[in-house]
């Protein structure tokens, strides 16, 4: 990825001050306002009204038309910042992580340092390799079904049954009920049944993540962080059978690992996974043919057994494509580096805005529609920049686990029930999918499917 003096590459072109302000105001600021580490529901609702991500796509399309597809430097005082505009460059950056495109950046360290200063995402070199190995072992990164899938599926189905009982009683399924059920699943899967109702642990992490939204601008709450990590440590020491805590107890460690500080990332990442699952439910509710296909696929399956559920995994992947849970992927160059046609100096912040690449209707024929088939027929792989869980050596190590849990939860909800979307916006076949969708405002009716 390096270059020599004979290379024909040139330094990145710089956007004008006006165009830089346009990117900051219409693309980056709304992403930050919604909350990078934990979502701010009011800001998410406002973003839906403004269709913020569609505005982001239009802004970057105009920049690409004006400056071309090569990496574009933004005129940011005191910081070398480059915006990626070409899908091949997205692939190069992610394939080149962590060298020369480091996963840790000052911005990430400022945010994640509030609750996991030794987390793998803000580690580099030997520390990162050690912590990545621990995460991959505990999360069974390379396996479609985690080796503890059976007890995990039992947890999901038990909580789904309680959720459906509540929906039957109230006549509605909304985020308040779904989100609480999801976090019970997360605590039980990650830490064991004894953590099911430990809402205080979740609240402590939420407070630290809210501080993390402000990165370095918010003072460190070291007392709060130590209280959270101590409480988490006590749960992990139980290593309850069937939980990720048990898997973590068997994972390789060294003095570099800081295993307790790897677990907050799991809890943190499961949060937006729940949002993705709820949006996927909305997509299926608005597309009856796809919902029937899912029901038919589930009809002959033993619900008590773990399954690779391709239709539901595709629906979740589409949810994350349409509304990325990581809207900005950040990398920092560790040395003078060539990226496509450009040479980037060391310590350049490289920004990949995933909504642009996932919803680019000038390039993708399915940009603004629900197209789960692309994840099964190979179409998604043809586009190098469809990266719902990132890609390359730094791909999310929990991707398969997230897809197992979310698809299993959706299966439990849809196997014997039909859902209909009662909130707006409605998601109809043939109608352009909104650029931004507020999951906190989604509401469904739920009815048992006739035998």
C-alpha positions in Angstrom: 0.0 0.0 0.0 3.0 2.3 0.2 4.6 4.3 -2.7 7.9 5.3 -4.1 9.0 8.6 -5.7 8.4 7.2 -9.1 4.8 6.5 -8.5 2.4 8.6 -10.7 0.0 9.2 -7.8 -0.7 12.7 -6.7 -1.8 14.2 -3.4 -5.5 14.4 -2.9 -7.4 17.2 -4.3 -8.9 19.6 -1.7 -12.6 20.5 -1.6 -13.4 24.2 -1.5 -14.2 25.8 1.9 -17.8 26.0 0.8 -17.9 22.3 -0.2 -16.2 21.3 3.0 -18.8 23.2 5.0 -21.5 21.4 2.9 -20.1 18.0 3.9 -19.7 19.0 7.5 -23.2 20.4 7.7 -25.2 17.9 5.7 -23.3 14.7 6.1 -21.0 14.6 9.2 -22.9 16.9 11.6 -26.2 14.9 11.3 -24.3 11.6 11.9 -22.7 13.1 15.0 -26.0 14.7 16.2 -27.8 11.3 16.2 -25.1 9.9 18.5 -22.1 7.9 17.3 -21.8 5.7 20.4 -25.4 5.7 21.6 -28.4 7.0 19.7 -30.3 10.1 20.8 -33.9 9.2 20.0 -35.1 12.8 19.5 -32.2 13.5 17.1 -33.0 10.3 15.2 -36.7 11.4 14.9 -35.6 14.8 13.5 -33.2 13.0 11.1 -36.1 11.0 9.8 -38.2 14.1 9.2 -35.3 15.7 7.3 -34.5 12.4 5.5 -31.0 13.2 6.5 -29.2 10.2 4.9 -30.8 11.0 1.5 -29.4 14.5 1.8 -26.0 13.0 2.7 -26.1 10.8 -0.5 -27.1 13.8 -2.7 -24.2 15.9 -1.2 -21.6 13.2 -1.9 -23.0 12.6 -5.4 -22.5 16.3 -6.2 -18.9 16.2 -4.8 -18.2 13.1 -6.9 -19.5 14.8 -10.0 -17.5 18.0 -9.3 -14.2 16.4 -8.1 -14.2 12.9 -9.5 -14.0 9.6 -7.7 -10.5 9.9 -6.2 -10.2 10.5 -2.4 -11.1 14.1 -1.6 -9.3 16.1 1.0 -11.6 18.3 3.2 -10.4 21.8 4.1 -10.4 21.1 7.9 -8.0 23.3 9.8 -5.4 21.3 11.8 -6.4 17.9 10.6 -5.7 15.9 7.4 -9.1 14.5 6.5 -9.9 12.6 3.3 -13.3 11.5 2.1 -13.6 8.3 0.1 -15.8 8.6 -2.9 -15.1 5.4 -4.9 -16.2 1.8 -4.0 -12.8 0.3 -5.0 -11.1 2.7 -2.5 -13.5 1.5 0.3 -12.3 -2.0 -0.4 -8.7 -0.9 -0.4 -9.1 0.9 2.9 -10.8 -2.0 4.7 -8.6 -4.6 3.2 -5.6 -2.5 4.3 -6.7 -2.4 8.0 -5.0 -2.2 10.4 -1.8 -1.4 8.4 -1.5 1.1 6.8 -5.2 2.1 7.7 -5.3 1.8 11.5 -8.7 1.2 13.1 -7.8 3.4 16.0 -8.0 7.1 15.6 -7.9 10.0 18.1 -11.7 10.5 17.6 -12.4 6.8 18.5 -10.0 6.8 21.4 -11.7 9.9 22.8 -15.1 8.3 22.5 -14.5 4.7 23.5 -11.9 5.5 26.1 -14.8 6.5 28.4 -15.7 2.9 29.0 -13.2 0.6 27.3 -9.7 2.2 27.1 -8.1 -1.1 26.2 -10.8 -2.2 23.7 -9.7 -3.8 20.5 -11.2 -1.0 18.3 -8.8 1.5 19.8 -5.7 -0.8 19.9 -2.9 -1.2 17.5 0.0 -3.5 16.8 0.6 -6.4 19.1 -2.1 -5.2 21.5 -4.7 -5.2 18.8 -3.7 -8.7 17.5 -3.9 -10.2 21.0 -7.3 -8.6 21.7 -8.7 -9.5 18.3 -7.7 -13.1 18.9 -9.6 -13.1 22.2 -12.7 -11.6 20.6 -12.7 -14.0 17.6 -12.4 -17.0 20.0 -15.2 -16.0 22.3 -17.5 -14.9 19.5 -16.8 -17.8 17.2 -16.2 -15.3 14.4 -15.8 -17.8 11.6 -18.7 -20.0 12.4 -22.3 -19.3 11.1 -23.6 -20.9 14.3 -21.8 -20.2 17.6 -20.8 -23.4 19.4 -23.2 -22.2 22.2 -26.0 -21.6 19.7 -28.4 -24.1 21.3 -28.7 -22.4 24.7 -28.6 -18.9 23.1 -31.6 -19.9 20.8 -33.5 -21.1 23.9 -32.9 -17.7 25.5 -34.1 -15.8 22.4 -37.3 -17.9 22.0 -38.2 -17.6 25.7 -37.9 -13.8 25.6 -39.8 -13.7 22.2 -42.6 -15.8 23.8 -42.9 -13.2 26.6 -42.8 -10.4 24.0 -45.6 -11.9 22.0 -47.7 -12.5 25.1 -47.4 -8.8 25.9 -48.3 -7.8 22.3 -51.3 -10.1 22.5 -52.3 -8.3 25.7 -51.8 -4.7 24.5 -52.6 -5.2 20.8 -49.4 -3.4 19.7 -45.7 -4.1 19.4 -43.5 -1.0 19.8 -39.9 -0.2 20.5 -40.4 0.1 24.2 -41.5 -3.5 24.5 -39.1 -4.8 21.8 -36.1 -2.9 23.1 -36.5 -4.2 26.6 -36.9 -7.8 25.4 -33.8 -7.4 23.2 -31.7 -6.1 26.1 -32.8 -9.0 28.3 -31.6 -11.3 25.5 -28.3 -9.5 25.3 -27.6 -9.6 29.0 -28.5 -13.3 29.2 -26.5 -14.3 26.1 -23.5 -12.2 27.0 -23.4 -12.8 30.8 -25.9 -15.5 31.8 -29.4 -15.8 33.2 -28.4 -14.0 36.5 -27.9 -10.8 34.5 -31.4 -10.9 32.8 -32.8 -8.1 35.0 -29.6 -6.3 35.7 -30.8 -3.1 34.1 -28.4 -1.0 36.3 -25.5 -2.5 34.4 -27.0 -1.5 31.1 -27.8 2.0 32.5 -24.2 2.5 33.7 -22.9 1.6 30.2 -25.5 3.9 28.6 -24.3 6.8 30.8 -20.7 6.1 29.8 -21.7 5.8 26.1 -23.6 9.1 26.3 -20.4 10.7 27.5 -18.5 9.0 24.7 -20.8 10.7 22.2 -18.9 13.9 23.1 -15.4 12.2 22.8 -12.7 14.4 24.4 -15.2 17.2 25.0 -16.7 15.4 27.9 -14.7 14.9 31.1 -13.8 11.3 32.0 -16.0 9.7 34.6 -13.4 7.3 36.0 -15.4 6.6 39.1 -18.4 5.6 37.0 -16.3 3.6 34.6 -14.7 1.7 37.5 -18.1 1.0 39.0 -19.3 -0.4 35.6 -16.2 -2.5 35.0 -16.3 -3.9 38.5 -19.9 -4.9 38.1 -19.2 -6.4 34.7 -16.1 -8.2 36.2 -18.3 -9.9 38.8 -20.7 -11.1 36.2 -17.9 -12.5 34.0 -16.3 -14.3 36.9 -19.5 -16.4 37.2 -18.8 -17.8 33.6 -22.4 -19.0 33.5 -22.8 -22.1 31.2 -24.2 -21.3 27.8 -23.1 -17.6 27.9 -20.4 -15.6 26.2 -18.9 -15.2 29.6 -18.2 -18.9 29.6 -16.8 -18.7 26.1 -14.6 -15.8 27.2 -13.3 -17.9 30.1 -12.0 -20.4 27.6 -10.5 -17.9 25.2 -6.8 -17.2 25.0 -5.5 -14.3 27.1 -2.3 -12.6 28.0 -1.3 -9.6 30.1 -2.1 -7.5 27.0 -5.7 -8.7 26.7 -7.7 -6.9 29.4 -10.6 -9.3 28.8 -13.2 -7.4 30.9 -12.7 -4.4 28.6 -13.5 -6.3 25.5 -17.0 -7.2 26.7 -18.4 -3.6 26.7 -18.0 -3.6 22.9 -20.2 -6.7 22.7 -22.9 -5.0 24.8 -22.5 -1.8 22.9 -22.6 -3.5 19.4 -25.7 -5.5 20.3 -27.6 -2.3 20.9 -27.7 -1.2 17.3 -28.2 -4.8 16.3 -31.6 -4.6 18.0 -32.5 -1.5 16.1 -31.5 -3.3 12.8 -33.8 -6.2 13.8 -36.7 -3.9 14.5 -36.2 -2.1 11.2 -36.0 -5.5 9.4 -39.4 -6.4 11.0 -40.8 -3.2 9.5 -39.4 -4.2 6.1 -41.0 -7.6 6.3 -44.3 -6.1 7.6 -44.4 -3.8 4.6 -43.6 -6.5 2.0 -46.2 -9.3 2.5 -44.7 -11.5 -0.2 -41.3 -11.6 1.6 -43.1 -12.1 5.0 -45.0 -15.1 3.5 -41.8 -16.6 2.1 -40.3 -16.4 5.6 -43.3 -18.1 7.1 -43.2 -20.8 4.5 -39.5 -21.3 5.2 -40.1 -21.6 8.9 -43.1 -24.0 8.7 -41.1 -27.2 8.7 -38.2 -26.2 11.0 -37.9 -27.4 14.6 -38.1 -24.0 16.4 -36.1 -25.4 19.4 -33.0 -26.0 17.2 -30.5 -23.4 16.0 -30.8 -22.8 12.2 -29.0 -20.8 9.6 -32.0 -18.8 8.4 -30.9 -17.3 5.0 -34.1 -15.3 4.4 -34.1 -13.6 7.7 -30.4 -13.1 7.7 -30.8 -11.4 4.4 -33.6 -9.2 5.8 -31.3 -8.1 8.6 -28.5 -7.4 6.2 -30.8 -5.4 4.1 -31.9 -3.4 7.1 -28.3 -2.5 7.8 -27.6 -1.7 4.2 -30.6 0.6 4.0 -29.9 2.2 7.4 -26.3 1.6 8.4 -25.7 1.1 12.1 -22.2 2.4 11.6 -22.7 5.4 9.3 -19.1 6.5 9.4 -16.1 4.1 9.2 -12.9 5.9 10.3 -9.3 4.9 9.7 -6.0 6.7 10.1 -3.0 6.2 8.0 0.1 5.0 9.9 2.5 6.1 7.2 2.6 7.9 3.9 0.2 5.8 1.9 -1.2 5.5 -1.6 -4.9 5.1 -2.0 -5.9 4.6 -5.6 -4.7 7.7 -7.5 -3.7 9.7 -4.4 -0.9 9.8 -1.9 -2.0 10.5 1.7 0.4 11.7 4.4 0.7 9.8 7.7 -2.0 10.5 10.3 -4.6 11.3 7.7 -8.2 10.6 8.9 -9.9 8.5 6.2 -13.7 8.7 6.3 -16.1 6.2 4.6 -19.7 7.4 4.9 -21.6 4.1 4.4 -25.0 5.6 3.7 -23.6 7.0 0.5 -22.2 3.7 -0.8 -25.3 1.7 0.4 -27.9 4.1 -1.1 -26.1 5.5 -4.2 -28.9 5.4 -6.7 -26.6 6.5 -9.5 -24.7 3.2 -9.1 -27.0 0.7 -7.5 -30.3 -0.3 -9.2 -31.7 -1.5 -5.9 -30.5 1.5 -3.8 -33.9 2.5 -2.5 -35.8 -0.7 -2.4 -36.0 -3.7 -0.1 -33.9 -6.3 -2.0 -32.9 -9.2 0.3 -32.1 -11.4 -2.7 -28.9 -9.5 -3.3 -27.4 -11.2 -0.2 -28.2 -14.7 -1.6 -27.6 -14.3 -5.4 -24.1 -12.7 -5.2 -25.2 -9.2 -6.2 -24.1 -7.8 -2.9 -20.6 -9.2 -3.3 -20.2 -7.6 -6.7 -20.3 -4.2 -5.0 -17.1 -3.7 -3.0 -18.6 -1.0 -0.8 -21.7 -2.8 0.6 -20.2 -3.3 4.1 -23.0 -3.7 6.7 -20.6 -5.2 9.2 -17.4 -3.5 7.8 -15.0 -5.9 5.9 -11.4 -7.0 5.7 -9.2 -8.0 8.6 -11.2 -5.7 10.9 -14.6 -7.0 10.0 -17.0 -7.1 13.0 -16.0 -10.3 14.8 -19.6 -10.7 16.1 -21.3 -10.6 12.7 -22.4 -14.2 12.6 -23.5 -14.1 16.2 -25.6 -10.9 15.6 -27.2 -12.5 12.6 -27.9 -15.7 14.5 -29.7 -13.8 17.4 -31.6 -11.3 15.3 -32.7 -13.9 12.7 -33.8 -16.3 15.5 -35.8 -13.5 17.2 -37.5 -12.6 14.0 -38.3 -16.2 13.3 -39.9 -16.6 16.7 -42.0 -13.6 16.1 -43.1 -14.6 12.6 -43.4 -18.4 12.7 -47.0 -18.3 13.9 -47.9 -14.6 13.7 -48.4 -11.9 11.0 -47.2 -8.4 11.7 -48.5 -5.2 10.0 -46.9 -1.8 10.2 -49.3 0.7 11.8 -46.9 3.7 12.0 -45.6 6.0 9.3 -43.8 6.0 7.0 -45.3 3.0 5.4 -42.9 0.7 3.5 -44.7 -0.6 0.4 -43.4 -2.7 -2.5 -42.6 -0.4 -5.4 -42.3 2.7 -3.2 -38.9 4.3 -2.5 -37.6 3.3 0.9 -37.0 6.3 3.1 -33.3 7.4 3.4 -33.7 7.6 7.2 -36.0 5.5 9.4 -36.6 6.2 13.1 -36.9 2.8 14.8 -38.1 4.3 18.0 -41.3 5.4 16.3 -42.2 2.1 14.7 -45.4 0.4 15.8 -46.9 -3.0 14.7 -50.1 -4.9 15.0 -49.6 -8.6 15.7 -52.1 -11.3 14.9 -51.8 -15.1 15.1 -51.6 -16.6 11.6 -54.6 -18.9 10.7 -53.7 -22.6 10.8 
